């Protein structure tokens, strides 16, 4: 398609400031800041050290899984199984350590379980042409059922000889008093951002989301990359499950129930497009932060917690509306 002189000039006139203002992630950051300022004034307990510590720690579990989900959504897919994969990975870790094995064996078994599920999802979607919604919806049920089988539907709270090591891994604060889950999230966000922005693998992911047929014609290994992104999504859920197990000190079969909705909401609110081709690591973390601030504020303001879904759903609709307006402006 030919590009006119006026279009070229218009593109050059786009400043950094205008691109920032056009970014959905920027406005989500503003929303988080304004919400925090309002809650700091409206309540006496929001800006306390203990509450802020809890917020930053609680947001990490959704954020870590959202980082993995970002890879999938950029390709135009969806993964509804992440909450159940988190539960199964946590249960495999707990049951393995409860049986007397060390924390290294437990973590390895947990990660292997998550990667196997991700590979299974990816193969069905990429090579057999199954719809991602159907495959991951089925896995949502399968993985949670396997977690019930593994534990006989009981709570596991004793983790063998390395019990204290696991609790320190998820619930400790080894560096400057910062909760370990926060440090893990920062590290994983940096890795995700670097991968998406600076690697060939990241460029291929965006190419698939932008136009899968064109990506195939240009030699992008579409099927292999699709399998890889679903493995990454499951891996992120498995990592979050390990950390959350150490934080909670127990695993139940309802762990991660409904989490997939929060994770998808975080990625969409943060600027990812469900149609594919758009998404960032920073956006996923910021989206998760907004959801946690909303959740935290309901209790502090004395609002019924049942309204949480309404606020999160409204935020998703606003994010999609913002994206549509931005697309209309581009078309004009």
C-alpha positions, -999 to +999 in steps of 0.1 A: +000+000+000+014+034-011+021+059+017+013+096+008+035+125+016+009+139+040+008+106+059+046+105+061+046+141+075+019+133+100+038+103+112+069+124+118+049+149+138+040+123+164+060+132+194+069+111+223+044+129+245+016+122+220+025+085+219+024+084+257-010+100+259-023+076+233-011+046+254-037+027+273-011+016+298-003+052+307-039+060+316-041+028+337-010+040+356-027+073+361-058+055+374-038+035+399-020+066+412-053+086+415-069+056+433-041+054+457-041+091+464-079+090+470-077+060+493-049+076+512-071+106+520-104+087+524-091+060+547-066+059+576-054+023+568-046+023+531-013+041+532+000+021+562+031+001+558+013-032+565-014-026+539+010-015+512+031-045+519+000-067+515-010-050+483+023-054+466+026-090+477-010-099+467-007-084+433+023-105+424+004-138+419-020-123+393+008-103+377+031-133+372+004-154+356-006-123+335+030-121+322+026-156+308-009-148+295+005-118+276+024-141+253-007-161+245-030-130+240-005-113+217-007-143+193-045-140+194-051-169+217-065-174+251-057-196+281-085-203+305-067-231+323-041-210+342-060-210+375-063-248+375-027-252+363-016-231+393-037-253+416-023-286+401+013-273+401+009-262+438-006-296+447+021-316+429+047-295+448+029-300+482+023-337+477+058-344+466+074-326+495+049-341+519+061-375+508+095-366+521+113-353+490+133-322+490+122-288+478+143-291+446+125-323+436+091-307+445+098-276+424+111-297+395+080-319+396+057-288+397+074-271+368+074-303+347+037-307+353+030-271+342+051-274+311+035-307+302+000-292+304+012-262+284+027-284+257-005-305+255-026-273+251-002-260+225-001-291+204-039-294+202-042-258+192-013-254+169-011-288+152-047-302+154-064-269+149-085-270+181-100-236+192-079-222+221-111-215+241-123-251+239-089-267+247-081-245+276-116-246+290-114-284+290-080-283+306-094-260+333-116-289+344-090-316+339-062-299+358-084-291+388-097-327+388-062-340+388-053-318+417-082-334+436-070-368+427-034-361+437-045-349+472-076-370+476-094-336+479-077-327+512-057-297+524-019-303+524+000-281+549+030-302+559+058-301+534+083-326+548+119-318+557+122-286+536+089-272+550+106-240+563+126-235+531+093-234+511+077-210+535+108-187+533+108-189+495+072-176+492+067-157+524+101-143+531+117-109+524+153-114+517+163-081+502+157-048+520+125-061+535+108-064+501+085-094+499+101-122+478+071-125+455+076-088+445+112-094+436+102-125+416+076-104+397+101-076+389+126-102+376+100-120+355+086-087+342+121-077+330+127-110+313+093-108+296+098-073+285+132-080+271+119-111+253+090-093+237+109-062+228+144-073+218+144-110+207+135-127+174+111-149+193+092-118+205+090-103+170+076-136+158+049-135+185+038-101+174+039-111+138+016-141+144-009-119+163-008-092+136-014-115+107-008-152+111-011-160+074+014-134+065+037-147+093+035-182+079+044-170+043+074-151+056+088-182+072+078-177+109+075-212+126+039-204+137+031-238+151+062-242+172+058-207+186+022-213+195+032-244+214+059-223+231+036-195+242+011-219+258+040-236+276+052-202+288+016-194+301+015-227+320+050-222+333+040-188+347+010-203+364+033-230+378+058-205+391+030-185+407+017-217+423+050-225+439+053-190+453+018-189+465+022-222+482+051-209+502+032-177+511+000-195+522+017-224+539-011-247+526-027-259+494-064-266+488-081-278+457-099-244+453-066-225+450-067-203+419-104-208+413-116-180+390-081-166+387-081-169+349-107-141+347-085-118+368-055-126+347-072-120+314-087-088+329-052-076+340-037-081+305-066-064+287-068-035+311-030-031+307-033-027+270-033-062+254-057-067+226-077-100+226-076-099+188-038-103+190-008-082+180-006-060+211+006-064+247+034-055+271+049-069+302+045-035+320+009-034+310+002-068+325+018-058+358+000-024+359-034-041+351-029-065+379-020-036+402-053-018+394-073-049+401-056-054+435-061-017+444-098-021+435-101-053+456-083-037+485-103-005+484-137-023+487-129-035+522-114-002+533-144+018+521-169-007+536-182-017+502-196-053+498-169-075+483-194-089+459-191-057+439-155-066+429-166-084+398-186-054+387-157-030+391-133-053+373-158-060+345-164-023+341-126-017+339-124-043+311-152-026+291-135+007+295-102-007+283-119-022+252-137+011+246-104+029+248-089+005+223-118+009+199-116+047+200-079+045+194-085+023+163-111+046+150-087+075+152-060+055+134-085+047+106-094+083+102 
